Amino acid sequence: MNLGELISRCQVKEVRGDTSVEIRGISADSREIAEGYLYVALCGTAADGHHFIKSAVENGAKGIVVEDLSSVPQYLEDRIAVVHVADSRKALGFISSFFFGEPSKKFKLAGITGTNGKTTTTYLLEAFVRAEGLSPAVIGTVNYRYAGKVLEAPNTTPGAVQLQKMMAEMAEGGTTHCIMEVSSHALDQDRVAACCFDTVVFTNLTLDHLDYHHSMEEYGKSKERLFLEGNEDKVAVINIDDASGARLYEKIKRTVSYGFSDGDITPVEMLENENGMKGTVTSPLGEIKVESPLIGRYNLYNIMAAAGAAITLGISKEAIEKGIRAFEKTPGRLERVELPHGCEGLRVFVDYAHTPDALDRVIKALKGTTKGRLITLFGCGGDRDRDKRPLMGKISAAESDYTIVTSDNPRSEDPFRIIEDIERGLKEAGMMAGEKYAIFADRRAAIRKGALMMTKGDTLLIAGKGHEDYQILGDGKIHFDDREEAQMAFKGLAETKSDEDPVERIA
C-alpha cells in the first residue's frame, strides 16, 4: 500500500517528498523498523519518538510521520517522505487500521470501559456470544484470545499497530464478535481511534490511575471519549447508578441503561448465598432468568452490563440465560481457591481488587456470606497513586474482622513506605496493631499467616493481584501466584497446623 493511501484518513498539515512510495509495515518503535517501513514518531510519556528519526531511517524507513517538523534533519528530506500531522497518535491509529484493511468493520465490536468490572463483563459477554453459537474474541487484562490462540496481555488494550493487526487475524479466523476492554490509558493515547464500535459499555468511575491522569475530572473525560467520539451509530450501555454514568447517559442518544433502582435492565428479585445468586432482571427482551455461581452485588452489575451489550448485539434472551448458567468464574476475580482435604469449612478467595471501590465491593460480597471471621490480606502497587492507600486501609479496617497488610508489586518503591501509607488508614480507623491487623512485607509469609489464623467458618480474601502470576520487585519480576501460594500454605495444615507464625515484623 502506498503512503498516500495510508495517510488519506489523517489530519495532514504538510507532506514533503514522494507519497507514492510503497509501505511494507508500520511501527512507532525505531528498533522495529525494517526496509520499506513507515515510522510514526510519538511524544511518549517516557521518551519522544522524534529523537529516534535518524535511527528509523537508518533501519530502512521510507517514510516518517511527525508532529514536530523541526525535528527532521534537513539532509534526510531528500531520502524519505515526511508527513506532518496534527496528532501523530491519532494518525497511527488510522494508518494502522487502513493498512490492515479496517478489520473492526468486519465483525461486531464491543468496547467496555470503567474503573471496575471490565474483565468479568467481557468474560460474561463472551459466554453469551458463544451460547448463541457464534465466534467471540476477547482483548483484555487477563489475555488476548481468538481463533484458538491465547496470548499474553502486556497491556489491557494493545497499542494501535498490534491492535489492528490482531483484529485482522481475528477477521481472517472467522471471529463474529470482538469484545475489548478499553482502558483510560488507551483512550487518552488514541490506541482505539480508528475502531468502529457497535456497542460501548460504561461500568463505573472510581478512584484509580491518578498517577497518570492527575485528577478525577481528567480520568473521567478519558473514559467519555469512547462514547462521544468515533462512529455515531454505536449504542451505549450505561450504569446509571454511577454518578458519572448518569451524567454520561444524558449526553448520548442511543442508550440501554442498567441499575438497581431504575433502567432498561434492573433486578426484579434476587436471592444470594455462598453458592451464588438466583432471580430475574427486566430487559428490553423481557425478564431474564439469572442462575449464577457468582456472588456479590457488583457481579449482578456485571451481569446486567453484559446482558445489555448482548441485547444491542442481537444476542437472544435464551443465549443470555444459557450463558449466565454456564459461566463459572473469571480468573482472579473473586476466584475461590481449591483447598486440600482437611480444610473443609474454610474459604479462600483471590481477587484483583486494587482500588478502594473494588476492595469495598469484594469485602461486602464476602462478608454477607461468611459465617465466621473475614480476614482481608492486601497491599498496594508501587509507583502508583498514593492517595488510595490509606483509603483502602480504612475500608478493610471498617469491614473486615482482621487485616493483613503486605506487598503487592512494590516496583521501585520501598515496600515498607507503601505499607506505612496503608497503615495510616488503619490507625485513623482506630485499629490496634496485633489485635486487629498485622504487617508482613513478605507476601508468602502474609498468606501463611492468614492460613494459620483461620478456623471453621472463616473466609480469607487475598486481594490486589488476582490473575497475575508474578511479582515486580525493583526492576525484576519473579513468579508469584496468589492461588498457588494459598494452596501451598494450606497443604497439610489440617494435620500439622503449628502455632508458630512466620517470622516477620508485626505492626
C-alpha positions in Angstrom: 0.0 0.0 0.0 1.4 3.4 -0.9 2.0 6.2 1.7 -0.6 8.5 0.1 -3.4 5.9 0.6 -2.3 5.3 4.2 -2.5 8.9 5.3 -5.7 9.7 3.5 -7.7 9.4 6.8 -5.3 11.6 8.8 -5.4 15.3 9.6 -2.3 16.2 7.5 -0.7 19.6 7.7 2.0 19.2 5.1 3.7 16.5 3.0 7.3 16.6 1.8 8.6 14.0 -0.6 7.1 11.2 -2.7 3.9 9.7 -1.2 3.7 7.0 -3.9 6.4 5.1 -2.1 5.2 1.6 -1.1 4.9 0.8 2.6 5.6 -2.7 3.9 5.0 -2.2 7.6 4.3 0.3 10.3 5.9 1.0 13.7 6.3 3.7 16.4 9.4 1.9 17.7 12.5 2.7 15.7 14.0 -0.6 16.7 11.3 -2.5 14.9 11.7 -0.6 11.6 12.8 -2.7 8.6 13.2 -1.9 4.9 10.2 -0.2 3.5 8.5 0.6 6.8 6.7 3.8 7.9 7.9 5.3 11.2 5.4 7.2 13.3 7.1 9.5 15.9 5.1 9.7 19.1 5.5 12.0 22.0 5.6 9.4 24.7 5.4 9.6 28.5 9.0 8.3 28.9 10.6 9.3 25.6 10.0 11.4 22.5 9.9 9.4 19.3 11.1 12.4 17.3 14.6 11.8 18.8 14.8 8.5 17.0 14.0 9.6 13.5 17.6 9.1 12.3 17.7 5.5 13.7 14.4 4.7 12.0 15.7 5.9 8.6 19.0 4.0 9.1 16.9 0.9 9.7 15.0 1.3 6.4 12.1 3.6 6.9 10.8 5.0 3.6 8.5 7.5 5.2 8.0 9.2 8.6 5.0 10.8 10.3 5.8 13.6 12.7 4.1 16.2 14.9 7.3 18.3 15.1 8.5 19.1 11.6 11.6 20.9 13.0 12.8 17.5 14.4 13.5 16.2 10.9 17.2 16.7 9.9 17.2 18.6 6.5 19.6 16.1 4.9 17.0 13.3 5.4 14.2 15.1 3.5 15.8 14.1 0.2 15.8 10.4 1.2 12.4 9.9 2.6 8.8 11.1 2.6 7.9 13.3 5.5 4.2 13.7 6.7 3.5 16.5 9.2 0.3 15.8 11.2 -1.6 17.5 14.0 -1.7 14.4 16.2 0.7 11.5 15.5 -1.0 9.1 18.0 -4.4 9.5 16.3 -2.6 9.3 12.9 -1.0 6.0 13.9 -4.5 4.6 14.8 -6.0 5.5 11.4 -2.9 4.5 9.4 -2.8 1.1 11.2 -6.4 0.4 10.6 -6.2 1.3 6.9 -3.0 -0.8 6.5 -4.7 -3.9 7.9 -7.9 -3.4 5.9 -10.1 -1.7 8.5 -10.7 -5.0 10.4 -13.0 -3.6 13.0 -15.7 -3.2 10.3 -15.6 -7.0 9.5 -17.2 -8.2 12.8 -19.3 -6.8 15.7 -17.1 -4.8 18.1 -18.0 -4.2 21.7 -15.8 -1.9 23.9 -16.1 -2.0 27.7 -14.6 0.7 29.9 -14.9 1.7 33.6 -12.7 1.5 36.7 -14.0 -1.9 37.8 -15.9 -4.7 36.2 -14.4 -4.6 32.7 -12.8 -8.1 32.8 -15.8 -10.0 34.2 -18.2 -8.2 31.9 -16.1 -9.2 28.9 -16.0 -12.9 30.1 -19.7 -12.9 30.5 -20.4 -11.3 27.1 -18.0 -13.8 25.6 -20.1 -16.6 27.2 -23.4 -15.1 25.8 -22.0 -14.9 22.3 -20.7 -18.4 22.4 -24.0 -19.7 23.7 -25.6 -18.2 20.6 -23.3 -20.4 18.5 -21.1 -17.6 17.3 -17.3 -17.0 17.5 -16.2 -14.4 20.0 -12.7 -13.0 20.5 -11.6 -11.1 23.6 -8.9 -8.4 24.2 -8.4 -7.7 27.9 -6.4 -7.6 31.1 -6.0 -11.4 31.6 -5.1 -12.3 28.0 -5.9 -11.9 24.3 -7.8 -14.9 22.9 -9.1 -15.6 19.4 -9.2 -18.2 16.7 -7.8 -20.9 19.1 -5.0 -18.6 20.3 -4.3 -17.4 23.8 -1.7 -14.6 24.0 -0.2 -12.9 27.0 -1.6 -9.4 27.6 1.2 -6.9 28.4 -1.5 -4.1 28.4 -5.3 -4.2 28.9 -5.6 -2.6 25.4 -2.8 -3.1 23.0 -1.0 -0.3 21.0 -2.7 0.8 17.8 -0.5 -1.3 15.4 -0.7 -4.5 17.4 -4.4 -4.0 17.9 -5.3 -3.6 14.3 -3.0 -6.5 13.2 -4.6 -8.7 15.8 -8.1 -7.7 14.7 -7.2 -8.5 11.1 -6.2 -12.0 12.3 -9.5 -12.3 14.1 -11.4 -11.5 11.0 -9.4 -14.0 8.9 -10.0 -16.6 11.6 -13.8 -16.3 11.5 -14.5 -14.1 14.5 -18.0 -12.8 14.6 -17.8 -10.6 17.7 -14.7 -8.9 19.2 -15.1 -7.9 22.9 -12.5 -5.4 24.1 -11.6 -3.9 27.5 -10.8 -0.3 26.7 -8.6 1.3 29.3 -8.4 5.1 30.1 -4.8 5.0 29.0 -5.7 3.5 25.6 -8.4 6.2 25.1 -6.1 9.0 26.2 -3.4 7.7 23.8 -5.8 7.2 20.9 -5.0 3.4 20.6 -8.6 2.8 19.5 -9.0 6.0 17.5 -10.0 4.2 14.2 -12.0 1.3 15.7 -15.6 1.1 14.6 -17.5 0.1 17.7 -21.1 -1.3 17.6 -21.6 -1.3 21.3 -19.8 0.6 24.1 -20.3 -0.1 27.9 -19.7 2.1 30.9 -19.4 0.2 34.2 -18.4 2.9 36.7 -15.8 5.6 37.6 -14.0 5.4 40.9 -10.6 6.4 42.2 -7.7 5.0 40.2 -4.8 5.9 37.9 -4.4 9.4 39.3 -0.6 9.0 38.9 -1.3 9.2 35.2 -4.5 11.3 34.8 -3.8 13.7 37.8 -7.4 14.3 38.5 -10.8 12.5 38.6 -12.1 15.0 36.0 -9.3 14.2 33.6 -9.8 10.5 34.2 -13.5 10.7 33.6 -13.0 12.7 30.3 -10.7 10.0 29.0 -13.4 7.4 29.6 -16.1 9.5 27.9 -14.1 9.6 24.7 -15.2 6.0 24.0 -18.8 7.3 23.9 -18.6 10.8 22.5 -16.0 10.2 19.7 -15.9 7.9 16.7 -18.9 6.4 14.8 -22.2 7.9 15.8 -24.4 4.9 15.2 -22.9 2.8 18.1 -25.2 2.0 21.1 -24.1 2.8 24.7 -24.8 0.6 27.6 -24.5 2.7 30.8 -24.7 2.1 34.6 -27.0 4.9 35.7 -26.5 4.1 39.4 -23.0 5.5 39.0 -22.9 9.3 39.2 -20.5 9.6 36.2 -22.6 7.1 34.3 -25.8 9.1 35.0 -24.2 12.3 33.6 -22.9 10.4 30.5 -26.3 9.0 29.9 -27.7 12.5 29.5 -25.2 13.2 26.7 -26.0 10.2 24.5 -28.9 9.5 22.2 -28.7 5.7 21.6 -28.5 4.0 25.0 -29.5 1.0 27.1 -29.4 1.8 30.8 -29.0 -0.5 33.8 -29.1 -0.1 37.5 -30.7 -1.4 40.7 -33.4 1.2 41.2 -34.1 2.2 37.6 -33.1 1.5 34.0 -33.9 -0.6 31.0 -32.3 -3.6 32.8 -32.9 -3.9 36.5 -33.4 -6.7 39.1 -36.9 -7.8 39.9 -35.9 -10.2 42.7 -32.6 -11.7 43.6 -31.6 -14.2 46.3 -28.0 -14.8 47.2 -26.0 -17.2 49.3 -22.4 -18.5 49.4 -23.1 -20.6 46.4 -24.2 -17.8 44.1 -27.3 -15.8 43.1 -30.7 -16.7 41.6 -33.5 -14.4 40.4 -34.7 -12.3 37.4 -33.9 -9.0 35.8 -36.1 -7.0 33.5 -34.8 -6.2 30.0 -35.9 -5.0 26.6 -36.3 -8.7 25.7 -38.5 -9.4 28.7 -37.5 -11.0 32.1 -34.1 -12.7 32.0 -33.5 -15.6 34.5 -30.3 -15.3 36.5 -28.8 -18.5 37.9 -25.2 -17.9 38.6 -22.4 -19.1 40.9 -21.1 -15.5 41.1 -21.7 -13.7 44.3 -21.9 -10.1 45.3 -23.9 -7.1 44.3 -21.2 -5.9 41.9 -21.3 -9.1 40.0 -25.0 -8.6 39.4 -24.0 -5.2 37.9 -21.5 -7.1 35.6 -24.3 -9.5 34.5 -26.6 -6.6 33.7 -23.9 -4.8 31.8 -23.0 -7.9 29.7 -26.7 -8.6 29.1 -27.3 -5.0 27.9 -24.3 -5.3 25.5 -25.6 -8.7 24.3 -29.0 -7.3 23.5 -27.6 -4.5 21.5 -25.6 -7.0 19.5 -28.6 -9.1 18.7 -28.0 -12.0 21.1 -31.1 -13.8 22.1 -32.6 -14.0 25.6 -32.2 -17.8 25.6 -28.5 -17.5 24.8 -28.0 -14.9 27.6 -29.7 -17.1 30.2 -27.7 -20.1 29.0 -24.5 -18.1 29.2 -25.3 -17.0 32.7 -25.9 -20.5 33.9 -22.7 -21.9 32.2 -20.4 -19.1 33.3 -18.3 -20.2 36.4 -15.6 -17.7 37.1 -13.2 -15.0 35.8 -9.6 -15.7 36.5 -8.5 -13.8 39.6 -11.9 -12.2 40.1 -13.4 -13.5 43.4 -11.9 -16.8 42.4 -12.3 -19.5 45.0 -9.1 -21.4 45.8 -9.5 -25.2 45.9 -8.1 -26.2 49.3 -6.7 -29.6 50.2 -8.5 -32.3 52.2 -8.8 -31.4 55.8 -9.6 -27.7 55.2 -13.4 -28.2 55.0 -15.3 -25.2 56.4 -12.6 -22.7 55.3 -12.9 -20.4 52.3 -10.1 -18.6 50.4 -10.7 -16.2 47.6 -8.3 -14.4 45.3 -9.3 -11.1 43.7 -7.8 -8.4 41.6 -9.3 -5.6 43.7 -6.6 -2.8 43.8 -8.8 0.3 44.2 -10.8 1.5 47.2 -14.1 0.9 45.5 -13.2 -2.6 44.2 -11.9 -3.6 47.7 -15.1 -2.3 49.3 -17.3 -4.2 46.9 -15.5 -7.6 47.2 -15.3 -7.4 51.1 -19.0 -6.7 51.3 -19.7 -9.5 48.9 -17.8 -12.0 51.1 -18.9 -10.5 54.4 -22.5 -11.3 53.6 -21.8 -15.0 53.0 -19.2 -15.6 55.8 -20.2 -17.5 58.9 -17.1 -16.8 60.9 -14.4 -14.1 60.5 -13.4 -12.3 57.3 -9.7 -11.9 57.1 -8.5 -9.5 54.4 -5.0 -9.6 53.0 -3.8 -6.9 50.6 -1.1 -4.5 49.6 -0.8 -1.6 47.1 1.3 -1.3 44.0 4.4 0.9 44.0 5.0 3.8 41.7 1.2 4.4 41.5 -1.2 6.9 43.1 -0.5 7.0 46.8 -3.8 8.7 47.8 -5.8 5.4 47.6 -3.5 3.5 50.0 -4.9 4.9 53.4 -8.4 4.8 51.9 -8.0 1.0 51.3 -6.7 0.7 54.8 -9.8 2.4 56.3 -12.1 0.2 54.2 -10.5 -3.0 55.3 -10.5 -1.8 58.9 -14.2 -0.9 58.8 -15.4 -4.1 57.1 -13.0 -6.9 57.9 -12.6 -8.7 61.1 -8.8 -8.8 60.7 -6.4 -7.2 58.2 -3.0 -8.4 57.0 -1.1 -5.7 55.2 1.6 -6.9 52.8 3.4 -6.1 49.5 1.7 -6.1 46.1 4.1 -5.1 43.2 6.3 -2.6 45.0 8.3 -1.9 41.8 10.9 0.8 42.6 9.3 1.9 45.9 10.4 0.7 49.4 7.7 -1.8 50.4 7.6 -0.5 53.9 6.8 3.0 52.7 3.8 1.7 50.8 2.7 -0.3 53.9 3.1 2.8 56.1 0.7 4.6 53.8 -1.9 1.8 54.1 -1.3 1.6 57.9 -2.1 5.2 58.3 -5.6 4.5 57.2 -5.9 1.5 59.6 -4.7 3.7 62.5 -7.1 6.5 61.6 -9.9 4.0 61.8 -8.9 3.2 65.3 -7.4 -0.2 64.7 -4.9 -1.6 67.2 -1.8 -3.3 65.9 -1.7 -7.0 66.7 -5.3 -7.1 67.8 -6.9 -6.1 64.5 -4.1 -6.1 62.0 -0.6 -7.4 61.2 2.1 -6.4 58.8 4.1 -8.9 56.7 6.1 -7.3 53.9 6.8 -10.7 52.5 3.6 -11.8 50.7 4.3 -15.5 51.0 4.7 -15.1 54.8 1.5 -13.0 54.9 -0.5 -15.7 53.1 0.8 -18.3 55.5 -0.2 -16.1 58.5 -3.7 -15.9 57.1 -3.9 -19.7 56.7 -2.7 -20.2 60.3 -5.3 -17.8 61.7 -8.3 -19.5 60.1 -10.9 -21.6 62.0 -14.0 -23.2 60.7 -16.4 -20.8 59.1 -13.7 -18.2 58.3 -13.0 -16.6 54.9 -9.6 -15.3 53.7 -9.6 -12.7 51.0 -6.3 -12.3 49.2 -6.7 -9.1 47.2 -4.7 -7.0 44.7 -3.1 -9.3 42.3 -5.8 -11.6 41.1 -4.8 -13.4 37.9 -1.3 -12.2 38.0 1.4 -14.9 38.3 4.3 -12.6 39.0 5.5 -10.0 41.5 7.5 -7.0 40.4 10.4 -6.2 42.8 12.5 -3.3 41.7 13.4 -3.8 38.1 12.9 -7.6 38.3 10.0 -9.9 38.1 9.6 -13.2 39.9 7.0 -15.9 39.6 4.3 -15.5 42.3 0.7 -16.6 42.0 -1.6 -16.0 45.0 -3.7 -19.1 44.1 -0.6 -21.3 44.2 0.7 -19.7 47.3 -2.6 -20.2 49.1 -2.7 -23.9 48.2 0.8 -24.4 49.4 0.0 -22.6 52.7 -2.9 -24.8 53.4 -1.3 -28.1 52.2 -1.3 -30.4 55.2 -2.4 -27.6 57.5 -5.2 -29.8 59.0 -2.7 -32.4 60.0 0.3 -30.4 61.0 -1.1 -26.9 62.0 1.5 -25.1 64.1 1.1 -22.3 66.5 4.3 -20.7 65.2 3.7 -17.8 62.9 6.1 -16.8 60.1 8.9 -14.6 61.3 8.2 -11.1 60.2 7.6 -7.6 61.6 4.3 -7.4 63.4 2.7 -4.0 63.4 
